[in-house]
Amino acid sequence: MMSLKKKMSAGEFAVMAEMHTPKGVDISEIVTNARRLKGRVDAVVIPDMDNGIMHMSALAGGVLMKQQGLEAMIHVYGRDRNRMALQGDLLAAHVLGISNLLVVRGEEMINGDHRDARIVDDLDEVGILNMIRTLQGGLDLAGFELKGAPEFTAGCAIAPVVDDAQLAAEIESAKKKVAAGAGFVVAPAVFDMAYYAKMIEKLKPLGVPVVATVFLLKNVGMARYMAINDPGARVSEDLITRIRKAPDREAECVRMAGEMAAALKKTAQGIKIVTLGWEHRLPAILESAGL
């Protein structure tokens, strides 16, 4: 199977799936779900304590993916680690066979489970991308020479946007990240395909592959919540009604995610499927999308 880096470089459509590590050490579920994806996705993306919830580190999750014969991509951000810890983790990632990185913004801790945890934010996204490039050049951020330099493929993410002005601001931010070494951009989930196509077209001048996010809505409640609290996702009343009227609502949600993935194949250079705990439904979404 062609590596993710080669696939993106060749301009081929890349398929990624997000998978969460457990809050604990029971890895049976993540391993079972990973085995179901072998040969079907180009990489598994492992978030790192997203939403401020403590769980097994992304580095361990990436190693578990490698053990199952899957390529891994791990989140990297500065909320919880200073520059020394980040550099040490990235050197470890290279040695452990993890070469794909997604540099993201660490979410606010307000909804987390360790609200007294101290936020670090020693480096922002551009700073982390510059750090990655420095490590690849054989030096650490203090200017000392490394004994062997790592190799990575690093990307960045676009935050949700509610209007064209916010999109323009995010594109300007992404330009700085691409200049700092981001080799691809991950766009947020948008359920209005016409607007998503427009967003992706506006991102293409960045000159790097654009990966779209396919988000699995699990039920009417989640769809309604996103419609109210995440206006950038553009969840319509028609979409909510479609789920509500379906004889099998879960199957309809899977079908909708599959339709979204298939539609994005015409505009983006890849997709990242996010299921938030429903990783067991990933194979069904891939089947629905014809992938």
N, C-alpha and C positions, 0 to 999 in steps of 0.2 A: 504494500500500500504506500502510495506517495506521501511524503511528509507534509505537514501543514505548511511549512515554509516554502517548499517547492510548489505546492498546489497554488498558494497565493501568488508566488512569483510568476507562475505560468498563466495566471489569469483564470484559473479554474474555480468553480463554485465549491466553497468549503462549508462543511457542516460540523457545528460544534454543539455540545449539550452541556448545560450546567448541572453540577452535582454537588450536593452539600455533604460535608463531613459530619459525623455524629457528635452529639454532645455527650461524650463518654468514650469508651474504648471498644464498644461492640461494633465491629466493622462488617458484620454479616450482611446487613442491608445494602451498604454502599458497594460491597464486592459483588453481590448478586446482581444489582442493577448495572454495574459496570460490565459484567460478563454478557449481559443482554445487548450491549451496544458494540461489542467487538466486531470490527469489520464494517460497521454501519455509520460511524462518525469519524471525522478526521482528528478531533481532539475533544477531551472532556475538560471543561473549565471548572476550577475549584475556587470558590470564593473563600475569603479569609475573615472569619468572625464578622460577616456583614450584618448590618443593622445593630451592631453593638452587642451581639449575642455571643457569649463565649462557647467555643466548641473546638474540636481537634483542628490543629493548624492546617493551612492549605498545603504546606510543604509535605506533611504526612499523607494528605489526600492525593497529592500528585504522585508520590511514590507508590501508593496503592494502585493507581491507574496504570503506572508503568508495569507493575507486577502482573496486571491482568492483560498486558499486551496492548494497552491503549496509550496514545500520546496525550500528555497533560499540559494544561495551561493554568497557571496559578495567579491569583490576584496579588498585587503589590501596592501598598499604600503606606503613608507615614503617620497615621493616627496613633498607632500603638507602639511604634518602634522608632528609635533614633537612627542616625546614619550609620553608626557602627553595627547595630543589630541588623539593619537592612542589608548591608554589604555582606555580613557573615552568612545570612540566610541565602543570599543569591549565590555566593560561592558554593554553599552546600547544595543548592538546587542544581547547579551545573554538574557537580560531582555525582549527584543522585539521578542524573539523566533527564532533568526537567529543563527545557530550553525555551519554552514559550511563557511569556509574561504579559499580564494585562494590568497596566498601571491605572488605578482608579482613585477616586476621592473616598476617603473613609467616611462612612455615614455618621451623622450626629449620634451621640450616646443617649439622647433623650428617651428613646424607646428600647434601649438596651437592658441587659440584666445585671450589669455592673456599673451603675450610674456614678459610683464614687471613683471609678478608675480614672487616672490622670491622663489626659490627652497629650500626646507628644508633638506631632506635626513639626518635626525637625526639618523635614524636606517636603515641599509640595510636589505636584505631579511632574512639572518641568524639571525640578531639582532631582527627582528620582530617575527620570529618563536620562538626564545628564550623568548621573551617578552610574547607571547601567553602561552608558557609552564609555565612561572613564575606566570602569572595570574591564570592559572588553579591550581597551587599549593597554591593559597590563599594569594599571596603577590604581591605588585606592584614593579616596577623597582627600587624604592627607598628603598625597604625592609620593607615597612609598611604592616601590615596585612589587608586583605580585609574583609569586612563584607559580607561573602558569596562569594564563588569562582565560576567563570563561567566554562562552559564545551564547547569545540569546537572540530570540525574535521577540521584540517588545511592541505592544500596541497601547492605545489609549481609548478612553470612552467619552462619549458626548452625554451631557446631562439632559434630562427631559426638558423640553421647551414648550411654552404655551403659545408663542407667536413668532412672527418672522424676525422681530427685533432681538428676541432671546436667541433664536437660531443663528443670527448674524454674529452675536457675541460669542456663542459657543464655537462657531467656525473660526473666529479670530483666535480663540483660546487653543483650538485644535491645531492651528497653523504653528503656534509656538511649540506645541508638543511634537509635531512632526519634525520641525526644525531641530528639536532636541533628540530625535532618534526614534520616534514612534513609527513603526512600519505598517500599521493598519489602524483603523478607527472603528469602534463598536458604537452603533447608534442605539438610542433607547427604544423601547417597545412603543409602537404607534399602531392603533387599530383602524385608522382611516388610511386605506391603501393609496388613495390619490395623494394625500398630503405626505405620506411616507415616501412615495416615489419622488415627489418634489424635494423633500429633505435630502434624500440620497443623491439626487442630481446636484444639489448645491454643495454637497460634501466631496463629490468626485474631483473638483479642481485641486483638492489637497494633494492629489497625486499618489495616494496610497489606497489599498483595498478598503472598501466600506462593508462592514459586517452588520447586518440588521438583527435585531432581537425579536424573537418570536416568544410571546408570553402566553402561557396556558392559563386561561380563566377557569377556575374550578367550579364556580357556581354563580347564581344570580347575585348573591350577597357580595362576593368579591368584585364582580363587574360593577355593581352599584357603588361600592366603596371607591373603586378606581375612578369612576366617572365624576365623583364628587371631589376626591382628594388628589387626583393626579390628572388635571385637565390636559396636560401634554400628551397623555396616552390616547385622547380622543375616543373614548368608549361611548358609542352612541346608544340612544334609546332603542333603536332597531335591533342592535346587537343584544342588548339585555332582554328584549322581548323574544328574540330567537331562542335564547337559552331557556327562558321561562316556559315557552310553549312546547319545547321539545319533549317527546315521550321518554327519552333517556337523556337526561341533562348532561351527565358526565361524558357520554359518547359524543354528544353535540359539541361540548367544549373541546374535546380531542379533535373532532372533525374541523372545527373552526381554526384551531392551531395548525392543522395540516394544510388547510386552504391558504392560510397566511404564509406558511413556509413555501408552498408551491408558487404563490404570487410573487414573493420576494426573490425567487430564483431569476426572475426576468429583469430585476433592477439592481440588486445588491450582488456583491462578489462572495457573499457567505451569509450564514445565519448562525445565531446562538440561541438555542431553545432553552427557555427558563420555565421550570415547572414547580419550583418552591415546595419541595417535599413529595411531589408526585412523580419522582424519577422512574417509577415502575410503569408510567404511561408513555415514556419516551419512545419505545419501539412502535406503539400504536400511532403516535404522531408522525413518525417517520414513514410508516406504511401509508397513512392517510395522505401524506405529501408526495408519495411516489419516490421516496428517497431510500 
